[in-house]
Structures are given as structure tokens and as C-alpha cells.
Amino acid sequence: MQHLYGRFRYSPTGAILNNPLTAAAGLPAFSAIRSEHVRPAVMQVLEQQRQRLKVLERQETPSFDWALQLERINDAVHRLWGPVAHLNAVLSSPEFRDAYNSCLSLITEFGIELGQNRTLHRRFSQLEKLVDHSDRTKVQLISHALRDFRLAGVALEDRARNRFAEIAQNLAQLQASFEQNLMDATDAFQHHETAEEIVAGLPEVVLERSRRAAESKDLPGWLLSLDPPTYVAVMTHAESETLRKRFYEAWVTRASDRGPQARRWDNGSLIEDILRLRHEAAELLGFENYAELSLVTKMASTPMEVFEFLAVLAAKIRPVAKKELRELTEFAGRSLNAWDVDFYAERLKQVRFQLADDELRPYFPLPRVLEGMFRVAETLFGIRISAREGVDSWHPDVRYFEIRSAQDELLGSFFVDLFARPNKRGGAWMDGCLVRARLTGLNQQPVAYLVCNFNPPGEGQPSLLTHNDVVTLFHEFGHTLHYVLTEVDFPSLAGINGVPWDAVELPSQFFENYAWLPEVLPWISSHYRTGETLPVDKLAALNASRTFHAGLSMVRQLELALFDFRLHVEYDPAAGARVAETLAQVRSEVAVIDTPAFNRFACTFSHVFSGGYAAGYYSYKWAEVLAADAFSAFEEHGTFDADTAEKFRRSILASGGSRDTMDAFIEFRGRAPSLAPLLRQAGIQSEGTDVA
Ligand SMILES: [Zn+2]
């Protein structure tokens, strides 16, 4: 697509004309967006929205159409700030980051101003009585709006209200700094190696990349960085314990007071401040602690319910994890340090299943995996997915795809940005670029971002994925389908918006199941040289290995979930954050692997300290129960059963936040969720425990 903003012009007053961030419609013109566009666009768009808010305030008899104008205002801010936040995550140059940081407070200020607007709040309260109560979606929209006003402190007396706004500002800055420290600390670490025996065991794709990195700096040997694919490769494959220990230490001390970059980007004090301010904000709103506040927008209703849920899982899983660790230690013939576990686990997997993680890479070239993954979605939901070339983006590696209905009607689109590179946030995620909207004056199809950090393509070969990468891709694509297949017309309830956070991981974890199906593996695998699909013995081995160390990986997830939740429930202003103590207690209760004293994991826990998972990391496990149970309906009726898929699409994917999630689940499954399918899937015996 041609964009019109190759150069920008200055008006006599200094404002940038043709600012790509102020375009009223269409996709963001990513390649034209410069750091100097950010501030003028933010000033201009926020001023326009403030004017619109004033008009709204003047209308004394609210109607539902009146309420929808607030959706327009929020969408306008998202259209402005969404691309800025996205670029800050995937192309975080120093200039762009400065522009982001310097405007974050303006965006936060606008959000708080809106959330604390008493006139609008009053009108919504009036509207609640007037709205047609048989229209579920309308009722939901108004009740969410009222809830959000309350959670922004609208009902507080002036002093508390101002303090709440101040806290929101501070939190936004602190959380952004947390993420940036982590990104900088990750990017700054490099290990230069010239001894062949030290890099022995590393996959060729990693060696080649680090050889090129060394060459580019006129160095001999290998220059290894700490990007996620390299880190995982070292931990899984490096035969040298010295190298594994060095990488482990660098990884778990990033942005902390320990390790190779001690105190340079220390997140320790940020954690203290973030927890203190969250607690204060929760207390201002009348909650006992931040966890209670966090649960207002989730399916779980009380902290006790979350603790009980985690305790039930831990009791079932911990014995399994202990047994797995015992077997692994016996296999290794030595006591295992934290940096040995993945290495020996990989060896054990090879012996037990004749299956090596990296041996499968040649069978999973990225183009084939994408094609096969799209075929799964096409078969399930009767949609068509095709690449569209020439769409403007932020990096040459980015691609763009469209999703169409069987009748060839465009439903939505998504960008994919899949390779690790400097100045890009680690991990994998889906985010919204444009949200679906059917409003007067705004007719918008959803567009999502799907971002991963895979090994980039090598010399003359495509990016080759491990099966674990494949599962990650399916996970994020599950989110993408949720975002794009929505049929809700109002942005605040469309896609993943308005969905309780502990249910957001349902479609993603549901879709992971398809990466394992024997009938799907031939679709997503094709040797990048020979074209051969995954051989039958490898396929069988891969399936047999699915539950390998399921206990160990689940206790790790439970440890993170409990740590996050307890930090937020137990916070006591007099005692401070007590991060190390809480983590030690949680570990003594659920973990089975000893952690070295220098481990500063909390300083890297961006899900909780800069993402949306505060007092909500348990959501992964909570939603995994729903996802496994939803998938079990497909196991009963056929994994590609059209009726079941149609029901799933209608009840879960299409309805977004427009209805109660538990109702939607029960409608789909015919009953409340059960824990049994998850335990069965993980190879753990179940006694049929039901949880809500
Ligand atoms: Zn997810």
C-alpha cells in the first residue's frame, strides 16, 4: 500500500502537517511515523477529544447513541496511542522511546480525566435505568462503563480523587521504566567466546547467527546475546556447564542488583514503589488490597477462591513434579543445579522418546507452519486467510494477512512480526491495532498484531522452528482469532476487550491443542530441503513427549501465580514489598527445584510489574482449565467437528466481552467447567474435581 507521508511539512506555527499519527481512518502509516510526530499528534488528538467530551457533557438526556460517542472518543485515543505503544515495543529506538515516555503522562492524564468525569458518570447512571434491559450487550456496555468510572476513583472526595490520579500517573511511569530496564539489560549482555569446546552442543542456527554477530564487530569466534532464542538454546544444548551457568546468571539477574550488570538497570526499587502505590490505590477505592481490586474485572470473585484453586492444583501436581525431578536426577547421575535442569531434561527426552528438540527444526520451516496453522483455522471456522503484499509496516520482516468469510467478506486482518532483534521486547504477544467498530461515522474491521521472538531466517534457509515455537505461534494465533472473529460492534466489548482477564487465555490455550494433533502435524511440517513431512516415528515420539515434565512446568507456573497473588494480597505498608521473603515462602511450598540465592527473578517479571497480569498471573492456569475443557468437547465430537466449532465460535470467540463468560462457557459446554480435562491432558490422574 502506498502511504502519503514520506515527507512531512511544517506549518508556520510549527505543527507538523500530515502527521501520520493523526490520520482519522485506515491502517497506521507505520513507516512514516517518526519520534517527532508523537508529541504534536498527542496534543492535537487529545485536544480534539476534550472538545468532544465537552459536547457530550452538555447533553442532559443521555441515550444509548450518546453513550456510543464515548466509544468513538476512546477509539480515537487508541488509534493515536496504539501505534506509538506498539512501535515502542517492537522498534524501541532511543528517540522513539523518549517520545513515548514524554507523552505517556499526557495519555494517562486523559484517561484519568475521563474516568473521573462526574458529569459523564452521572449520565451513565441515568442511562442504566433507561436502557432496554432485554439487550444484553447494551446492558453490559453500560455496566462496564460504570464499573470503570468507579475503578478510576470517580466517587472519591476531591483530595482522594486527586491522589488517585497522581498514583495512576506514577504507576504508568514506573511500569514503563520496569519494561525498559529489562529490555536494556537484555540487549546489553553479550558473551564473546572463542573456545570451540565452550559452544559445543549449540544448534547450528544459533552458532551461525553468533558467528555473524562476531564478524560484524571484527571479532573471531562467536558473539552470543541474551535474546530469548539464544538463551533457550544455551540452557537446553550447551554442553559446557560454565556457559550455561553464565547465561542462567545473566538471565535471572537482568535489571537487578546482582549479576554481570549489577545495579545498572535495577528494577528492585521500582517493584517496591509499584506495589506500594497499587496498594494505596486499592485502599483509596475501599478494597483491602490490590488483589481484591484486580478481581473486580475477572471471573474469580475473591482472593480465597484463587488461593483455593491454586492449592487444589498444587496438591495434585507437586507429587508428579517431584517424581519427574527424581527421575531426572537419577538420569543425570549428579545433583542438578538450576542451570542443568533444561540441559538434562533434553537429554532424557532424547533417550526416552528418541526425539531431540532441534532435530525437528528442519521439519518446521516458518512458511509451512503458517500455512498449516491457517488451514486449521480455515477448516474449523470456514474462513479463508491470505497474505496481502505491499501493506506498509514498521520492519521489512513484517507480513500482513487478511481473514475472509466463506462468502469472501473481509472479517479482519493481522500483522505478523516474528523474529528476535535488538530493541524489541522479548516474549510473544498479540495486541490490537484496530478494534472492530460499527458506530455512526466509524465502520472499522479489526486488525491485530501477532509478535514473537523466533530465530530469524539464516543464509539461504527459512526460519526453522522448534515444536515449542510452533505451540507459541498457535497460542498467539488463538488470541488473534479471538480478536478478529469478534462480532461485537462496540469497541469496548469487541475482541478481547471487556473479557475478564482470567478468561482471555482461553482461546489461545485452546488453539495450542491443534499444534499437537497427529492429523495437523503433516499440515504444518515439511522438511525445508526435502519437503518430507514429519516421519511417523517422530510424530509418535512428539505426541508421546507432550506430557514430558508436565508436572515440572506446571509447578513453575503455580509458583509464579502464587508469588504474584500473595505479593498483592499480603502487602503491608509497614513492612514493604517483602519480595524475597514471599518468593522464598512460595518456593518452599510449591517449587521442587532449588533456586540459587543470586536469582532475582522478580526484577524480570514484566507480566506483573509492567504488563496486565498484576494479581492476575493465575489467569493462565484458570483459563487453561477452561481451554482444556473446551477442547475436550472437540475430543468427544471430533477435533474438526463443524457443529462444535460453530458453537465455539458463536459462544466464545464472537461474543468478546459482550456477555458473562461463565454463561458463555456453559452455553458452549452444556455444563460448568471441570478440572479433569486439564489434568488428563497433562497426563495426571484426576479424581473428577470440579472448579468454577
Ligand atoms: Zn496468551
Boltz pocket constraint, residues with backbone or C-beta under 6 A from the ligand:
constraints:
  - pocket:
      binder: B
      contacts: [[A, 475], [A, 479], [A, 504], [A, 505], [A, 508]]
      max_distance: 6.0
